[in-house]
């Protein structure tokens, strides 16, 4: 992941569990915020800490547009997106 990029990420509580979609320009720091309980209250409440999908964008406008698009998708579409590159819903945070 390169500096100066913007990321849309999907967290999950478990395989086919509760999903959270977010955006950030510092993916590592944002994941740490979520895991420490200082991120989204929704993430904290439902224990959604597994990073299952990430997309990088050059501009914040592109990332925001993609985040909005994904949030309007049906759950089945989101699951298919995750499983295209991460069929077992493994935590990808070790790769960032």
mmCIF file as gemmi writes it, N, C-alpha and C atoms, coordinates in Angstrom:
data_model
loop_
_atom_site.group_PDB
_atom_site.id
_atom_site.type_symbol
_atom_site.label_atom_id
_atom_site.label_alt_id
_atom_site.label_comp_id
_atom_site.label_asym_id
_atom_site.label_entity_id
_atom_site.label_seq_id
_atom_site.pdbx_PDB_ins_code
_atom_site.Cartn_x
_atom_site.Cartn_y
_atom_site.Cartn_z
_atom_site.occupancy
_atom_site.B_iso_or_equiv
_atom_site.pdbx_formal_charge
_atom_site.auth_seq_id
_atom_site.auth_asym_id
_atom_site.pdbx_PDB_model_num
ATOM 1 N N . UNK Axp A 1 ? 0.851 -1.175 0 1 0 ? 1 A 1
ATOM 2 C CA . UNK Axp A 1 ? 0 0 0 1 0 ? 1 A 1
ATOM 3 C C . UNK Axp A 1 ? 0.896 1.237 0 1 0 ? 1 A 1
ATOM 4 N N . UNK Axp A 2 ? 0.662 2.108 -0.932 1 0 ? 2 A 1
ATOM 5 C CA . UNK Axp A 2 ? 1.539 3.266 -1.057 1 0 ? 2 A 1
ATOM 6 C C . UNK Axp A 2 ? 1.004 4.474 -0.304 1 0 ? 2 A 1
ATOM 7 N N . UNK Axp A 3 ? 1.933 5.325 0.14 1 0 ? 3 A 1
ATOM 8 C CA . UNK Axp A 3 ? 1.556 6.557 0.832 1 0 ? 3 A 1
ATOM 9 C C . UNK Axp A 3 ? 0.862 7.48 -0.155 1 0 ? 3 A 1
ATOM 10 N N . UNK Axp A 4 ? -0.08 8.263 0.331 1 0 ? 4 A 1
ATOM 11 C CA . UNK Axp A 4 ? -0.807 9.18 -0.529 1 0 ? 4 A 1
ATOM 12 C C . UNK Axp A 4 ? -2.01 8.559 -1.183 1 0 ? 4 A 1
ATOM 13 N N . UNK Axp A 5 ? -2.262 7.294 -0.898 1 0 ? 5 A 1
ATOM 14 C CA . UNK Axp A 5 ? -3.43 6.617 -1.447 1 0 ? 5 A 1
ATOM 15 C C . UNK Axp A 5 ? -4.602 6.73 -0.493 1 0 ? 5 A 1
ATOM 16 N N . UNK Axp A 6 ? -5.763 6.475 -1.017 1 0 ? 6 A 1
ATOM 17 C CA . UNK Axp A 6 ? -6.987 6.452 -0.232 1 0 ? 6 A 1
ATOM 18 C C . UNK Axp A 6 ? -7.593 5.062 -0.387 1 0 ? 6 A 1
ATOM 19 N N . UNK Axp A 7 ? -8.152 4.555 0.686 1 0 ? 7 A 1
ATOM 20 C CA . UNK Axp A 7 ? -8.607 3.171 0.704 1 0 ? 7 A 1
ATOM 21 C C . UNK Axp A 7 ? -10.074 3.056 1.096 1 0 ? 7 A 1
ATOM 22 N N . UNK Axp A 8 ? -10.757 2.16 0.399 1 0 ? 8 A 1
ATOM 23 C CA . UNK Axp A 8 ? -12.072 1.702 0.822 1 0 ? 8 A 1
ATOM 24 C C . UNK Axp A 8 ? -11.833 0.291 1.336 1 0 ? 8 A 1
ATOM 25 N N . UNK Axp A 9 ? -12.321 0.018 2.526 1 0 ? 9 A 1
ATOM 26 C CA . UNK Axp A 9 ? -12.054 -1.283 3.131 1 0 ? 9 A 1
ATOM 27 C C . UNK Axp A 9 ? -13.349 -1.897 3.649 1 0 ? 9 A 1
ATOM 28 N N . UNK Axp A 10 ? -13.327 -3.211 3.713 1 0 ? 10 A 1
ATOM 29 C CA . UNK Axp A 10 ? -14.462 -3.944 4.272 1 0 ? 10 A 1
ATOM 30 C C . UNK Axp A 10 ? -13.944 -4.783 5.433 1 0 ? 10 A 1
ATOM 31 N N . UNK Axp A 11 ? -14.586 -4.609 6.581 1 0 ? 11 A 1
ATOM 32 C CA . UNK Axp A 11 ? -14.313 -5.424 7.757 1 0 ? 11 A 1
ATOM 33 C C . UNK Axp A 11 ? -15.477 -6.392 7.944 1 0 ? 11 A 1
ATOM 34 N N . UNK Axp A 12 ? -15.201 -7.537 8.533 1 0 ? 12 A 1
ATOM 35 C CA . UNK Axp A 12 ? -16.246 -8.516 8.83 1 0 ? 12 A 1
ATOM 36 C C . UNK Axp A 12 ? -16.018 -9.081 10.223 1 0 ? 12 A 1
ATOM 37 N N . UNK Axp A 13 ? -17.099 -9.482 10.851 1 0 ? 13 A 1
ATOM 38 C CA . UNK Axp A 13 ? -16.998 -10.078 12.188 1 0 ? 13 A 1
ATOM 39 C C . UNK Axp A 13 ? -16.504 -11.523 12.115 1 0 ? 13 A 1
ATOM 40 N N . UNK Axp A 14 ? -16.823 -12.187 11.01 1 0 ? 14 A 1
ATOM 41 C CA . UNK Axp A 14 ? -16.44 -13.586 10.778 1 0 ? 14 A 1
ATOM 42 C C . UNK Axp A 14 ? -16.813 -13.92 9.346 1 0 ? 14 A 1
ATOM 43 N N . UNK Axp A 15 ? -16.584 -15.145 8.913 1 0 ? 15 A 1
ATOM 44 C CA . UNK Axp A 15 ? -16.972 -15.592 7.582 1 0 ? 15 A 1
ATOM 45 C C . UNK Axp A 15 ? -18.482 -15.42 7.422 1 0 ? 15 A 1
ATOM 46 N N . UNK Axp A 16 ? -18.884 -14.641 6.444 1 0 ? 16 A 1
ATOM 47 C CA . UNK Axp A 16 ? -20.299 -14.322 6.169 1 0 ? 16 A 1
ATOM 48 C C . UNK Axp A 16 ? -20.985 -13.628 7.347 1 0 ? 16 A 1
ATOM 49 N N . UNK Axp A 17 ? -20.204 -12.959 8.184 1 0 ? 17 A 1
ATOM 50 C CA . UNK Axp A 17 ? -20.751 -12.261 9.342 1 0 ? 17 A 1
ATOM 51 C C . UNK Axp A 17 ? -21.161 -10.837 9.021 1 0 ? 17 A 1
ATOM 52 N N . UNK Axp A 18 ? -21.245 -10.027 10.062 1 0 ? 18 A 1
ATOM 53 C CA . UNK Axp A 18 ? -21.604 -8.623 9.926 1 0 ? 18 A 1
ATOM 54 C C . UNK Axp A 18 ? -20.486 -7.894 9.183 1 0 ? 18 A 1
ATOM 55 N N . UNK Axp A 19 ? -20.885 -6.993 8.273 1 0 ? 19 A 1
ATOM 56 C CA . UNK Axp A 19 ? -19.939 -6.273 7.407 1 0 ? 19 A 1
ATOM 57 C C . UNK Axp A 19 ? -19.969 -4.786 7.723 1 0 ? 19 A 1
ATOM 58 N N . UNK Axp A 20 ? -18.785 -4.169 7.646 1 0 ? 20 A 1
ATOM 59 C CA . UNK Axp A 20 ? -18.645 -2.717 7.79 1 0 ? 20 A 1
ATOM 60 C C . UNK Axp A 20 ? -17.789 -2.209 6.642 1 0 ? 20 A 1
ATOM 61 N N . UNK Axp A 21 ? -18.211 -1.132 5.996 1 0 ? 21 A 1
ATOM 62 C CA . UNK Axp A 21 ? -17.45 -0.525 4.904 1 0 ? 21 A 1
ATOM 63 C C . UNK Axp A 21 ? -16.992 0.849 5.353 1 0 ? 21 A 1
ATOM 64 N N . UNK Axp A 22 ? -15.704 1.12 5.155 1 0 ? 22 A 1
ATOM 65 C CA . UNK Axp A 22 ? -15.149 2.413 5.555 1 0 ? 22 A 1
ATOM 66 C C . UNK Axp A 22 ? -14.167 2.943 4.537 1 0 ? 22 A 1
ATOM 67 N N . UNK Axp A 23 ? -13.689 4.151 4.793 1 0 ? 23 A 1
ATOM 68 C CA . UNK Axp A 23 ? -12.729 4.829 3.924 1 0 ? 23 A 1
ATOM 69 C C . UNK Axp A 23 ? -11.67 5.485 4.8 1 0 ? 23 A 1
ATOM 70 N N . UNK Axp A 24 ? -10.431 5.514 4.31 1 0 ? 24 A 1
ATOM 71 C CA . UNK Axp A 24 ? -9.337 6.127 5.069 1 0 ? 24 A 1
ATOM 72 C C . UNK Axp A 24 ? -8.17 6.441 4.146 1 0 ? 24 A 1
ATOM 73 N N . UNK Axp A 25 ? -7.284 7.301 4.612 1 0 ? 25 A 1
ATOM 74 C CA . UNK Axp A 25 ? -6.033 7.518 3.884 1 0 ? 25 A 1
ATOM 75 C C . UNK Axp A 25 ? -4.858 6.891 4.63 1 0 ? 25 A 1
ATOM 76 N N . UNK Axp A 26 ? -5.124 6.245 5.764 1 0 ? 26 A 1
ATOM 77 C CA . UNK Axp A 26 ? -4.1 5.529 6.527 1 0 ? 26 A 1
ATOM 78 C C . UNK Axp A 26 ? -4.731 4.228 7.041 1 0 ? 26 A 1
ATOM 79 N N . UNK Axp A 27 ? -4.659 3.216 6.215 1 0 ? 27 A 1
ATOM 80 C CA . UNK Axp A 27 ? -5.354 1.959 6.504 1 0 ? 27 A 1
ATOM 81 C C . UNK Axp A 27 ? -4.864 1.303 7.791 1 0 ? 27 A 1
ATOM 82 N N . UNK Axp A 28 ? -3.557 1.248 7.974 1 0 ? 28 A 1
ATOM 83 C CA . UNK Axp A 28 ? -3.004 0.614 9.18 1 0 ? 28 A 1
ATOM 84 C C . UNK Axp A 28 ? -3.514 1.31 10.45 1 0 ? 28 A 1
ATOM 85 N N . UNK Axp A 29 ? -3.441 2.631 10.472 1 0 ? 29 A 1
ATOM 86 C CA . UNK Axp A 29 ? -3.892 3.385 11.649 1 0 ? 29 A 1
ATOM 87 C C . UNK Axp A 29 ? -5.391 3.217 11.876 1 0 ? 29 A 1
ATOM 88 N N . UNK Axp A 30 ? -6.165 3.191 10.799 1 0 ? 30 A 1
ATOM 89 C CA . UNK Axp A 30 ? -7.625 3.057 10.947 1 0 ? 30 A 1
ATOM 90 C C . UNK Axp A 30 ? -8.002 1.689 11.517 1 0 ? 30 A 1
ATOM 91 N N . UNK Axp A 31 ? -7.335 0.655 11.049 1 0 ? 31 A 1
ATOM 92 C CA . UNK Axp A 31 ? -7.603 -0.692 11.577 1 0 ? 31 A 1
ATOM 93 C C . UNK Axp A 31 ? -7.257 -0.735 13.065 1 0 ? 31 A 1
ATOM 94 N N . UNK Axp A 32 ? -6.149 -0.137 13.439 1 0 ? 32 A 1
ATOM 95 C CA . UNK Axp A 32 ? -5.756 -0.098 14.851 1 0 ? 32 A 1
ATOM 96 C C . UNK Axp A 32 ? -6.776 0.677 15.684 1 0 ? 32 A 1
ATOM 97 N N . UNK Axp A 33 ? -7.314 1.762 15.149 1 0 ? 33 A 1
ATOM 98 C CA . UNK Axp A 33 ? -8.363 2.515 15.857 1 0 ? 33 A 1
ATOM 99 C C . UNK Axp A 33 ? -9.577 1.633 16.115 1 0 ? 33 A 1
ATOM 100 N N . UNK Axp A 34 ? -10.001 0.913 15.078 1 0 ? 34 A 1
ATOM 101 C CA . UNK Axp A 34 ? -11.161 0.028 15.239 1 0 ? 34 A 1
ATOM 102 C C . UNK Axp A 34 ? -10.886 -1.024 16.313 1 0 ? 34 A 1
ATOM 103 N N . UNK Axp A 35 ? -9.752 -1.64 16.237 1 0 ? 35 A 1
ATOM 104 C CA . UNK Axp A 35 ? -9.427 -2.737 17.16 1 0 ? 35 A 1
ATOM 105 C C . UNK Axp A 35 ? -9.23 -2.271 18.594 1 0 ? 35 A 1
ATOM 106 N N . UNK Axp A 36 ? -8.853 -1.02 18.77 1 0 ? 36 A 1
ATOM 107 C CA . UNK Axp A 36 ? -8.664 -0.491 20.117 1 0 ? 36 A 1
ATOM 108 C C . UNK Axp A 36 ? -9.956 0.077 20.706 1 0 ? 36 A 1
ATOM 109 N N . UNK Axp A 37 ? -11.038 0.055 19.915 1 0 ? 37 A 1
ATOM 110 C CA . UNK Axp A 37 ? -12.318 0.557 20.396 1 0 ? 37 A 1
ATOM 111 C C . UNK Axp A 37 ? -12.51 2.048 20.204 1 0 ? 37 A 1
ATOM 112 N N . UNK Axp A 38 ? -11.58 2.696 19.49 1 0 ? 38 A 1
ATOM 113 C CA . UNK Axp A 38 ? -11.677 4.138 19.273 1 0 ? 38 A 1
ATOM 114 C C . UNK Axp A 38 ? -12.181 4.477 17.87 1 0 ? 38 A 1
ATOM 115 N N . UNK Axp A 39 ? -12.562 3.468 17.094 1 0 ? 39 A 1
ATOM 116 C CA . UNK Axp A 39 ? -13.109 3.687 15.752 1 0 ? 39 A 1
ATOM 117 C C . UNK Axp A 39 ? -14.624 3.768 15.828 1 0 ? 39 A 1
ATOM 118 N N . UNK Axp A 40 ? -15.275 3.21 14.863 1 0 ? 40 A 1
ATOM 119 C CA . UNK Axp A 40 ? -16.727 3.215 14.773 1 0 ? 40 A 1
ATOM 120 C C . UNK Axp A 40 ? -17.377 2.472 15.949 1 0 ? 40 A 1
ATOM 121 N N . UNK Axp A 41 ? -18.431 3.046 16.493 1 0 ? 41 A 1
ATOM 122 C CA . UNK Axp A 41 ? -19.182 2.383 17.573 1 0 ? 41 A 1
ATOM 123 C C . UNK Axp A 41 ? -19.842 1.099 17.062 1 0 ? 41 A 1
ATOM 124 N N . UNK Axp A 42 ? -20.264 1.105 15.794 1 0 ? 42 A 1
ATOM 125 C CA . UNK Axp A 42 ? -20.866 -0.079 15.175 1 0 ? 42 A 1
ATOM 126 C C . UNK Axp A 42 ? -19.857 -1.227 15.151 1 0 ? 42 A 1
ATOM 127 N N . UNK Axp A 43 ? -18.631 -0.922 14.743 1 0 ? 43 A 1
ATOM 128 C CA . UNK Axp A 43 ? -17.563 -1.927 14.694 1 0 ? 43 A 1
ATOM 129 C C . UNK Axp A 43 ? -17.3 -2.488 16.09 1 0 ? 43 A 1
ATOM 130 N N . UNK Axp A 44 ? -17.247 -1.61 17.061 1 0 ? 44 A 1
ATOM 131 C CA . UNK Axp A 44 ? -16.995 -2.033 18.441 1 0 ? 44 A 1
ATOM 132 C C . UNK Axp A 44 ? -18.132 -2.905 18.967 1 0 ? 44 A 1
ATOM 133 N N . UNK Axp A 45 ? -19.368 -2.482 18.729 1 0 ? 45 A 1
ATOM 134 C CA . UNK Axp A 45 ? -20.535 -3.208 19.239 1 0 ? 45 A 1
ATOM 135 C C . UNK Axp A 45 ? -20.618 -4.628 18.688 1 0 ? 45 A 1
ATOM 136 N N . UNK Axp A 46 ? -20.351 -4.778 17.373 1 0 ? 46 A 1
ATOM 137 C CA . UNK Axp A 46 ? -20.507 -6.082 16.73 1 0 ? 46 A 1
ATOM 138 C C . UNK Axp A 46 ? -19.185 -6.825 16.528 1 0 ? 46 A 1
ATOM 139 N N . UNK Axp A 47 ? -18.099 -6.276 17.101 1 0 ? 47 A 1
ATOM 140 C CA . UNK Axp A 47 ? -16.782 -6.92 17.053 1 0 ? 47 A 1
ATOM 141 C C . UNK Axp A 47 ? -16.375 -7.262 15.611 1 0 ? 47 A 1
ATOM 142 N N . UNK Axp A 48 ? -16.365 -6.225 14.788 1 0 ? 48 A 1
ATOM 143 C CA . UNK Axp A 48 ? -16.065 -6.377 13.359 1 0 ? 48 A 1
ATOM 144 C C . UNK Axp A 48 ? -14.613 -5.939 13.15 1 0 ? 48 A 1
ATOM 145 N N . UNK Axp A 49 ? -13.683 -6.863 13.257 1 0 ? 49 A 1
ATOM 146 C CA . UNK Axp A 49 ? -12.27 -6.515 13.227 1 0 ? 49 A 1
ATOM 147 C C . UNK Axp A 49 ? -11.482 -7.195 12.114 1 0 ? 49 A 1
ATOM 148 N N . UNK Axp A 50 ? -12.095 -8.079 11.359 1 0 ? 50 A 1
ATOM 149 C CA . UNK Axp A 50 ? -11.38 -8.837 10.328 1 0 ? 50 A 1
ATOM 150 C C . UNK Axp A 50 ? -11.387 -8.056 9.008 1 0 ? 50 A 1
ATOM 151 N N . UNK Axp A 51 ? -10.212 -7.638 8.543 1 0 ? 51 A 1
ATOM 152 C CA . UNK Axp A 51 ? -10.088 -6.919 7.272 1 0 ? 51 A 1
ATOM 153 C C . UNK Axp A 51 ? -10.174 -7.942 6.139 1 0 ? 51 A 1
ATOM 154 N N . UNK Axp A 52 ? -11.257 -7.884 5.354 1 0 ? 52 A 1
ATOM 155 C CA . UNK Axp A 52 ? -11.47 -8.9 4.322 1 0 ? 52 A 1
ATOM 156 C C . UNK Axp A 52 ? -11.355 -8.374 2.893 1 0 ? 52 A 1
ATOM 157 N N . UNK Axp A 53 ? -11.358 -7.046 2.712 1 0 ? 53 A 1
ATOM 158 C CA . UNK Axp A 53 ? -11.262 -6.49 1.357 1 0 ? 53 A 1
ATOM 159 C C . UNK Axp A 53 ? -10.739 -5.064 1.42 1 0 ? 53 A 1
ATOM 160 N N . UNK Axp A 54 ? -9.855 -4.717 0.464 1 0 ? 54 A 1
ATOM 161 C CA . UNK Axp A 54 ? -9.302 -3.366 0.379 1 0 ? 54 A 1
ATOM 162 C C . UNK Axp A 54 ? -9.19 -2.971 -1.085 1 0 ? 54 A 1
ATOM 163 N N . UNK Axp A 55 ? -9.538 -1.73 -1.372 1 0 ? 55 A 1
ATOM 164 C CA . UNK Axp A 55 ? -9.332 -1.153 -2.697 1 0 ? 55 A 1
ATOM 165 C C . UNK Axp A 55 ? -8.619 0.182 -2.515 1 0 ? 55 A 1
ATOM 166 N N . UNK Axp A 56 ? -7.603 0.455 -3.337 1 0 ? 56 A 1
ATOM 167 C CA . UNK Axp A 56 ? -6.835 1.699 -3.255 1 0 ? 56 A 1
ATOM 168 C C . UNK Axp A 56 ? -7.241 2.643 -4.387 1 0 ? 56 A 1
ATOM 169 N N . UNK Axp A 57 ? -7.25 3.941 -4.076 1 0 ? 57 A 1
ATOM 170 C CA . UNK Axp A 57 ? -7.607 4.972 -5.045 1 0 ? 57 A 1
ATOM 171 C C . UNK Axp A 57 ? -6.624 6.124 -4.947 1 0 ? 57 A 1
ATOM 172 N N . UNK Axp A 58 ? -6.446 6.834 -6.042 1 0 ? 58 A 1
ATOM 173 C CA . UNK Axp A 58 ? -5.494 7.944 -6.09 1 0 ? 58 A 1
ATOM 174 C C . UNK Axp A 58 ? -6.04 9.206 -5.44 1 0 ? 58 A 1
ATOM 175 N N . UNK Axp A 59 ? -7.349 9.388 -5.465 1 0 ? 59 A 1
ATOM 176 C CA . UNK Axp A 59 ? -7.933 10.616 -4.929 1 0 ? 59 A 1
ATOM 177 C C . UNK Axp A 59 ? -9.027 10.294 -3.923 1 0 ? 59 A 1
ATOM 178 N N . UNK Axp A 60 ? -9.269 11.214 -2.998 1 0 ? 60 A 1
ATOM 179 C CA . UNK Axp A 60 ? -10.355 10.981 -2.04 1 0 ? 60 A 1
ATOM 180 C C . UNK Axp A 60 ? -11.722 10.94 -2.724 1 0 ? 60 A 1
ATOM 181 N N . UNK Axp A 61 ? -11.886 11.683 -3.799 1 0 ? 61 A 1
ATOM 182 C CA . UNK Axp A 61 ? -13.173 11.691 -4.502 1 0 ? 61 A 1
ATOM 183 C C . UNK Axp A 61 ? -13.504 10.311 -5.078 1 0 ? 61 A 1
ATOM 184 N N . UNK Axp A 62 ? -12.487 9.647 -5.634 1 0 ? 62 A 1
ATOM 185 C CA . UNK Axp A 62 ? -12.699 8.297 -6.174 1 0 ? 62 A 1
ATOM 186 C C . UNK Axp A 62 ? -13.065 7.32 -5.055 1 0 ? 62 A 1
ATOM 187 N N . UNK Axp A 63 ? -12.36 7.415 -3.952 1 0 ? 63 A 1
ATOM 188 C CA . UNK Axp A 63 ? -12.607 6.516 -2.826 1 0 ? 63 A 1
ATOM 189 C C . UNK Axp A 63 ? -14.004 6.742 -2.243 1 0 ? 63 A 1
ATOM 190 N N . UNK Axp A 64 ? -14.4 7.986 -2.09 1 0 ? 64 A 1
ATOM 191 C CA . UNK Axp A 64 ? -15.724 8.31 -1.548 1 0 ? 64 A 1
ATOM 192 C C . UNK Axp A 64 ? -16.815 7.786 -2.472 1 0 ? 64 A 1
ATOM 193 N N . UNK Axp A 65 ? -16.638 7.957 -3.773 1 0 ? 65 A 1
ATOM 194 C CA . UNK Axp A 65 ? -17.625 7.464 -4.735 1 0 ? 65 A 1
ATOM 195 C C . UNK Axp A 65 ? -17.762 5.946 -4.639 1 0 ? 65 A 1
ATOM 196 N N . UNK Axp A 66 ? -16.634 5.239 -4.525 1 0 ? 66 A 1
ATOM 197 C CA . UNK Axp A 66 ? -16.666 3.78 -4.418 1 0 ? 66 A 1
ATOM 198 C C . UNK Axp A 66 ? -17.311 3.338 -3.105 1 0 ? 66 A 1
ATOM 199 N N . UNK Axp A 67 ? -16.98 4.007 -2.013 1 0 ? 67 A 1
ATOM 200 C CA . UNK Axp A 67 ? -17.585 3.666 -0.728 1 0 ? 67 A 1
ATOM 201 C C . UNK Axp A 67 ? -19.106 3.801 -0.804 1 0 ? 67 A 1
ATOM 202 N N . UNK Axp A 68 ? -19.578 4.891 -1.363 1 0 ? 68 A 1
ATOM 203 C CA . UNK Axp A 68 ? -21.026 5.101 -1.495 1 0 ? 68 A 1
ATOM 204 C C . UNK Axp A 68 ? -21.649 4.018 -2.359 1 0 ? 68 A 1
ATOM 205 N N . UNK Axp A 69 ? -20.963 3.668 -3.452 1 0 ? 69 A 1
ATOM 206 C CA . UNK Axp A 69 ? -21.467 2.619 -4.334 1 0 ? 69 A 1
ATOM 207 C C . UNK Axp A 69 ? -21.614 1.3 -3.573 1 0 ? 69 A 1
ATOM 208 N N . UNK Axp A 70 ? -20.559 0.914 -2.853 1 0 ? 70 A 1
ATOM 209 C CA . UNK Axp A 70 ? -20.59 -0.356 -2.119 1 0 ? 70 A 1
ATOM 210 C C . UNK Axp A 70 ? -21.66 -0.366 -1.033 1 0 ? 70 A 1
ATOM 211 N N . UNK Axp A 71 ? -21.861 0.746 -0.373 1 0 ? 71 A 1
ATOM 212 C CA . UNK Axp A 71 ? -22.86 0.799 0.693 1 0 ? 71 A 1
ATOM 213 C C . UNK Axp A 71 ? -24.281 0.612 0.167 1 0 ? 71 A 1
ATOM 214 N N . UNK Axp A 72 ? -24.496 0.926 -1.107 1 0 ? 72 A 1
ATOM 215 C CA . UNK Axp A 72 ? -25.819 0.728 -1.702 1 0 ? 72 A 1
ATOM 216 C C . UNK Axp A 72 ? -25.997 -0.657 -2.317 1 0 ? 72 A 1
ATOM 217 N N . UNK Axp A 73 ? -24.928 -1.415 -2.415 1 0 ? 73 A 1
ATOM 218 C CA . UNK Axp A 73 ? -25.01 -2.759 -2.978 1 0 ? 73 A 1
ATOM 219 C C . UNK Axp A 73 ? -25.796 -3.688 -2.063 1 0 ? 73 A 1
ATOM 220 N N . UNK Axp A 74 ? -26.393 -4.697 -2.679 1 0 ? 74 A 1
ATOM 221 C CA . UNK Axp A 74 ? -27.039 -5.766 -1.907 1 0 ? 74 A 1
ATOM 222 C C . UNK Axp A 74 ? -25.958 -6.576 -1.202 1 0 ? 74 A 1
ATOM 223 N N . UNK Axp A 75 ? -26.319 -7.184 -0.092 1 0 ? 75 A 1
ATOM 224 C CA . UNK Axp A 75 ? -25.366 -7.988 0.685 1 0 ? 75 A 1
ATOM 225 C C . UNK Axp A 75 ? -24.724 -9.086 -0.169 1 0 ? 75 A 1
ATOM 226 N N . UNK Axp A 76 ? -25.51 -9.754 -0.992 1 0 ? 76 A 1
ATOM 227 C CA . UNK Axp A 76 ? -24.978 -10.821 -1.84 1 0 ? 76 A 1
ATOM 228 C C . UNK Axp A 76 ? -23.868 -10.321 -2.756 1 0 ? 76 A 1
ATOM 229 N N . UNK Axp A 77 ? -24.013 -9.113 -3.273 1 0 ? 77 A 1
ATOM 230 C CA . UNK Axp A 77 ? -22.996 -8.534 -4.153 1 0 ? 77 A 1
ATOM 231 C C . UNK Axp A 77 ? -21.714 -8.275 -3.372 1 0 ? 77 A 1
ATOM 232 N N . UNK Axp A 78 ? -21.851 -7.803 -2.14 1 0 ? 78 A 1
ATOM 233 C CA . UNK Axp A 78 ? -20.683 -7.538 -1.297 1 0 ? 78 A 1
ATOM 234 C C . UNK Axp A 78 ? -19.952 -8.844 -0.988 1 0 ? 78 A 1
ATOM 235 N N . UNK Axp A 79 ? -20.706 -9.88 -0.702 1 0 ? 79 A 1
ATOM 236 C CA . UNK Axp A 79 ? -20.108 -11.194 -0.421 1 0 ? 79 A 1
ATOM 237 C C . UNK Axp A 79 ? -19.341 -11.696 -1.64 1 0 ? 79 A 1
ATOM 238 N N . UNK Axp A 80 ? -19.929 -11.557 -2.823 1 0 ? 80 A 1
ATOM 239 C CA . UNK Axp A 80 ? -19.239 -11.986 -4.052 1 0 ? 80 A 1
ATOM 240 C C . UNK Axp A 80 ? -17.957 -11.187 -4.266 1 0 ? 80 A 1
ATOM 241 N N . UNK Axp A 81 ? -17.991 -9.895 -3.993 1 0 ? 81 A 1
ATOM 242 C CA . UNK Axp A 81 ? -16.799 -9.06 -4.135 1 0 ? 81 A 1
ATOM 243 C C . UNK Axp A 81 ? -15.696 -9.546 -3.203 1 0 ? 81 A 1
ATOM 244 N N . UNK Axp A 82 ? -16.024 -9.787 -1.959 1 0 ? 82 A 1
ATOM 245 C CA . UNK Axp A 82 ? -15.04 -10.275 -0.986 1 0 ? 82 A 1
ATOM 246 C C . UNK Axp A 82 ? -14.468 -11.612 -1.436 1 0 ? 82 A 1
ATOM 247 N N . UNK Axp A 83 ? -15.337 -12.518 -1.848 1 0 ? 83 A 1
ATOM 248 C CA . UNK Axp A 83 ? -14.915 -13.883 -2.153 1 0 ? 83 A 1
ATOM 249 C C . UNK Axp A 83 ? -14.174 -14.027 -3.478 1 0 ? 83 A 1
ATOM 250 N N . UNK Axp A 84 ? -14.209 -12.991 -4.322 1 0 ? 84 A 1
ATOM 251 C CA . UNK Axp A 84 ? -13.421 -13.041 -5.564 1 0 ? 84 A 1
ATOM 252 C C . UNK Axp A 84 ? -11.935 -13.164 -5.264 1 0 ? 84 A 1
ATOM 253 N N . UNK Axp A 85 ? -11.457 -12.449 -4.267 1 0 ? 85 A 1
ATOM 254 C CA . UNK Axp A 85 ? -10.036 -12.474 -3.936 1 0 ? 85 A 1
ATOM 255 C C . UNK Axp A 85 ? -9.744 -13.075 -2.568 1 0 ? 85 A 1
ATOM 256 N N . UNK Axp A 86 ? -10.763 -13.273 -1.756 1 0 ? 86 A 1
ATOM 257 C CA . UNK Axp A 86 ? -10.566 -13.773 -0.396 1 0 ? 86 A 1
ATOM 258 C C . UNK Axp A 86 ? -11.704 -14.748 -0.052 1 0 ? 86 A 1
ATOM 259 N N . UNK Axp A 87 ? -11.726 -15.911 -0.709 1 0 ? 87 A 1
ATOM 260 C CA . UNK Axp A 87 ? -12.864 -16.834 -0.533 1 0 ? 87 A 1
ATOM 261 C C . UNK Axp A 87 ? -13.064 -17.355 0.888 1 0 ? 87 A 1
ATOM 262 N N . UNK Axp A 88 ? -12.005 -17.365 1.685 1 0 ? 88 A 1
ATOM 263 C CA . UNK Axp A 88 ? -12.111 -17.858 3.058 1 0 ? 88 A 1
ATOM 264 C C . UNK Axp A 88 ? -12.292 -16.745 4.077 1 0 ? 88 A 1
ATOM 265 N N . UNK Axp A 89 ? -12.394 -15.498 3.601 1 0 ? 89 A 1
ATOM 266 C CA . UNK Axp A 89 ? -12.582 -14.33 4.461 1 0 ? 89 A 1
ATOM 267 C C . UNK Axp A 89 ? -11.453 -14.224 5.491 1 0 ? 89 A 1
ATOM 268 N N . UNK Axp A 90 ? -10.243 -14.513 5.056 1 0 ? 90 A 1
ATOM 269 C CA . UNK Axp A 90 ? -9.087 -14.392 5.949 1 0 ? 90 A 1
ATOM 270 C C . UNK Axp A 90 ? -8.804 -12.937 6.268 1 0 ? 90 A 1
ATOM 271 N N . UNK Axp A 91 ? -8.274 -12.692 7.443 1 0 ? 91 A 1
ATOM 272 C CA . UNK Axp A 91 ? -7.895 -11.34 7.847 1 0 ? 91 A 1
ATOM 273 C C . UNK Axp A 91 ? -6.678 -10.903 7.027 1 0 ? 91 A 1
ATOM 274 N N . UNK Axp A 92 ? -6.828 -9.823 6.278 1 0 ? 92 A 1
ATOM 275 C CA . UNK Axp A 92 ? -5.776 -9.322 5.405 1 0 ? 92 A 1
ATOM 276 C C . UNK Axp A 92 ? -4.921 -8.238 6.063 1 0 ? 92 A 1
ATOM 277 N N . UNK Axp A 93 ? -5.17 -7.949 7.32 1 0 ? 93 A 1
ATOM 278 C CA . UNK Axp A 93 ? -4.475 -6.834 7.97 1 0 ? 93 A 1
ATOM 279 C C . UNK Axp A 93 ? -2.971 -7.082 8.079 1 0 ? 93 A 1
ATOM 280 N N . UNK Axp A 94 ? -2.528 -8.309 8.054 1 0 ? 94 A 1
ATOM 281 C CA . UNK Axp A 94 ? -1.104 -8.608 8.1 1 0 ? 94 A 1
ATOM 282 C C . UNK Axp A 94 ? -0.389 -8.22 6.803 1 0 ? 94 A 1
ATOM 283 N N . UNK Axp A 95 ? -1.157 -7.933 5.768 1 0 ? 95 A 1
ATOM 284 C CA . UNK Axp A 95 ? -0.583 -7.581 4.461 1 0 ? 95 A 1
ATOM 285 C C . UNK Axp A 95 ? -0.429 -6.081 4.271 1 0 ? 95 A 1
ATOM 286 N N . UNK Axp A 96 ? -0.921 -5.294 5.251 1 0 ? 96 A 1
ATOM 287 C CA . UNK Axp A 96 ? -0.844 -3.837 5.09 1 0 ? 96 A 1
ATOM 288 C C . UNK Axp A 96 ? 0.355 -3.276 5.838 1 0 ? 96 A 1
